Structures are given as C-alpha cells and as structure tokens.
Amino acid sequence: PQFFRFLSTARGQNAWRLLVAGSALQLATYVASPYFSPFMLQELRFTYSEYMIATLCVVAGKFLMLPTWGRAIDRHGARPVYLLVVILVALVPVPGLWARNLWWVIPAQFFSGVAWSGFEVSFFSVLLHSSFKRTRVYIFAAQNVLNGTCQLLGGVLGGLALTMAPGQFRWIFGVSVLLRLLVALCMPGVLP
C-alpha cells in the first residue's frame, strides 16, 4: 500500500521509470551476457587459465574504478555519471565483435569491469535520490524482481537466437549492442 501510494507521486513515477529503464538495459545486456563465456571457451578456444585471466580482468576493472566513480558522483552528481556509464555499458560487447585472442579480450574485460562498476554505483545513487527512506526497501525489492525477470528473458531470447544461428556469438553481441544503445539513448528522457 505505501509503495503504491509512493508510485502515484511525481517522485514515485520517476523512480518507476528508472526501474523500468534499468531493467530494459538488463534485458538488452542479457541477450548476450550469458554467451561471453561459451564464446571465449568454444570460439576463441581459451584454456581454463586464459578464461580465468579474462574473468579476473573484469573484477580488477571494478575494484580499481569503484572509488573513482564514487568521487565522480560526489563531484558531478549521480545523473550525469549514470548517463555516461549507460553508454559505456552499451559498448561493452563491441570488442567481442572482433576479438581473436586473449590479448583482445583482456582490455575488453577490464573495460567491462570499469563500465559495470560505474553503472552499479551510479544506478544505486540515482535510485536513492529518486526515493524516500521509507520507500527504499520497496524500490530495491522491485528492482531485484524486475532485473531478475529481464535477465532471464534476455538470456532466453539470446538462447533462442543462437538456436536459429548456432555458434553465431558475434551476431548476438551486435544485437545486444544495438539494444543497449537504444535503451541508453532513451535514458536522458527517463531520468528525473
């Protein structure tokens, strides 16, 4: 009841639009995201050691950049940082379109960690600014439900596309880039 009353307010409608747009980005992301590992292991024929190095690069990018994104939010505000990082997140699969070996994948994975760390901290900050203390538990619960649902749907859509074009990982990455860019370009109109 309190959550639905909040959604009927101007601030609540802003929060709802942000949740829906963020979930749309998750859907667009998960069209390709589950298929980066099979791409690295099957198409690029990475050993498990190479795969772990690539995975570690994502974690390193996140770890190293989180403080920088936090300072950027403190200095410029959550909205401009969020608008920047949704574009960066949209571009994450681009290197996968031409990656041929580990030396291509290492910077691509590091960039992914940088982009996603910025997304996570700025989205959290924008959600905090779009809600009140008493409604945040509902907002974050709704975010988890919407994100989980869209991640599942995106993965299923990507899987269906791969059944029609087996092994065409790069095609799925390209579709994901286009979908992510479409969502990212809509973000300035969505954010309050």
C-alpha positions in Angstrom: 0.0 0.0 0.0 2.7 2.5 1.0 4.7 1.6 -2.1 1.7 2.1 -4.4 0.9 5.4 -2.9 4.5 6.4 -3.5 4.3 5.4 -7.1 1.3 7.7 -7.6 3.5 10.7 -6.6 5.8 12.5 -9.1 8.9 11.2 -7.4 7.5 7.7 -7.4 6.7 7.9 -11.1 10.3 9.0 -11.7 11.6 6.0 -9.6 9.3 3.7 -11.5 10.5 4.9 -14.9 14.1 4.5 -13.7 13.4 0.9 -12.6 11.8 0.0 -15.9 14.6 1.6 -17.9 17.3 -0.1 -15.8 15.5 -3.4 -16.3 15.3 -2.8 -20.0 19.1 -2.4 -20.0 19.4 -5.7 -18.2 17.2 -7.4 -20.8 19.3 -5.9 -23.6 22.5 -6.9 -21.8 21.5 -10.5 -21.1 20.7 -11.2 -24.7 24.5 -11.6 -25.0 26.0 -11.7 -21.5 25.5 -15.4 -20.8 27.2 -16.2 -24.0 30.6 -14.5 -23.5 31.9 -17.5 -21.6 30.9 -20.0 -24.3 32.4 -17.6 -26.8 35.7 -17.5 -25.0 35.8 -21.2 -24.4 34.4 -22.5 -27.7 35.1 -20.0 -30.4 38.3 -18.5 -29.1 39.3 -21.8 -27.6 40.6 -20.4 -24.3 42.2 -22.7 -21.8 40.7 -22.5 -18.4 43.7 -20.5 -17.3 43.1 -17.9 -20.0 39.4 -17.9 -19.2 40.2 -17.2 -15.5 42.6 -14.4 -16.5 39.9 -12.8 -18.6 37.4 -13.1 -15.8 39.9 -11.6 -13.3 40.2 -8.6 -15.6 36.5 -7.8 -15.0 37.0 -7.9 -11.3 40.1 -5.8 -11.4 38.4 -3.2 -13.5 35.5 -3.0 -11.0 37.8 -3.0 -8.0 40.1 -0.2 -9.3 37.4 2.0 -10.7 34.7 2.0 -8.0 36.4 4.7 -5.9 36.8 6.9 -9.0 33.1 6.5 -9.9 32.1 7.4 -6.3 34.2 10.6 -6.5 32.7 11.4 -9.8 29.2 11.1 -8.4 30.2 13.3 -5.4 31.6 15.9 -7.7 29.1 15.9 -10.6 26.0 14.2 -9.3 24.6 10.7 -9.9 22.6 11.6 -13.1 25.4 12.7 -15.4 27.6 9.8 -14.3 24.7 7.4 -14.8 24.1 8.8 -18.3 27.7 8.3 -19.2 28.0 4.8 -17.8 24.9 3.5 -19.6 26.7 4.4 -22.9 29.8 2.6 -21.7 27.7 -0.4 -20.7 26.1 -0.3 -24.2 29.6 -0.5 -25.7 30.9 -3.4 -23.6 30.2 -6.1 -26.3 31.8 -4.1 -29.1 35.3 -5.6 -28.6 33.7 -9.1 -28.8 32.8 -8.3 -32.4 36.5 -8.5 -33.4 38.3 -10.3 -30.5 40.5 -13.1 -31.8 42.7 -14.0 -28.8 43.4 -13.3 -25.1 45.2 -10.0 -25.9 42.0 -8.6 -27.3 39.9 -10.0 -24.5 42.0 -8.7 -21.6 41.3 -5.0 -22.2 37.8 -5.7 -23.3 37.1 -7.5 -20.0 38.8 -4.7 -18.0 36.6 -2.2 -19.8 33.6 -4.2 -18.9 34.5 -4.1 -15.2 35.1 -0.3 -15.4 31.7 0.2 -17.1 29.7 -2.1 -14.9 31.2 -0.7 -11.7 30.2 2.8 -12.8 26.7 1.5 -13.6 26.2 -0.2 -10.3 27.3 2.7 -8.1 25.5 5.4 -10.1 22.3 3.4 -10.5 22.2 2.8 -6.8 22.8 6.6 -6.2 20.1 7.6 -8.7 17.6 5.2 -7.0 18.5 6.7 -3.6 17.8 10.2 -5.0 14.5 9.0 -6.6 13.0 7.6 -3.4 12.4 8.3 0.2 13.9 6.4 3.2 10.6 4.7 4.0 10.0 3.5 0.4 13.6 2.3 -0.5 13.0 -1.2 0.7 10.1 -1.5 -1.8 12.1 0.2 -4.6 15.1 -2.1 -4.2 12.8 -5.2 -3.9 11.0 -4.1 -7.1 14.4 -3.5 -8.8 15.5 -7.1 -7.9 12.3 -8.6 -9.2 12.4 -6.6 -12.5 16.1 -7.1 -13.1 15.9 -10.8 -12.4 12.9 -11.2 -14.7 14.6 -9.2 -17.5 17.9 -11.0 -17.1 16.0 -14.3 -17.5 14.1 -13.1 -20.5 17.2 -11.6 -22.1 19.1 -14.9 -21.7 16.2 -16.9 -23.1 15.9 -14.5 -26.1 19.7 -14.8 -26.7 19.5 -18.5 -26.4 16.6 -18.7 -28.9 18.5 -16.5 -31.3 21.5 -18.9 -31.0 19.4 -21.9 -31.8 18.4 -20.2 -35.1 22.1 -19.3 -35.8 24.2 -21.8 -33.9 27.6 -20.6 -32.8 27.0 -17.0 -34.1 28.1 -15.3 -30.9 29.3 -12.2 -32.6 25.9 -11.7 -34.2 24.3 -11.9 -30.7 26.9 -9.4 -29.4 25.9 -7.0 -32.2 22.2 -7.3 -31.4 22.9 -6.6 -27.8 25.0 -3.5 -28.6 22.1 -2.1 -30.7 19.5 -2.9 -28.0 21.7 -1.4 -25.2 22.4 1.8 -27.3 18.7 2.1 -27.9 18.0 2.0 -24.1 20.9 4.2 -23.3 19.8 6.9 -25.8 16.3 6.9 -24.1 17.8 7.4 -20.6 18.1 11.2 -20.7 14.3 11.4 -21.1 13.7 8.8 -18.4 15.8 10.3 -15.6 14.2 13.0 -13.5 
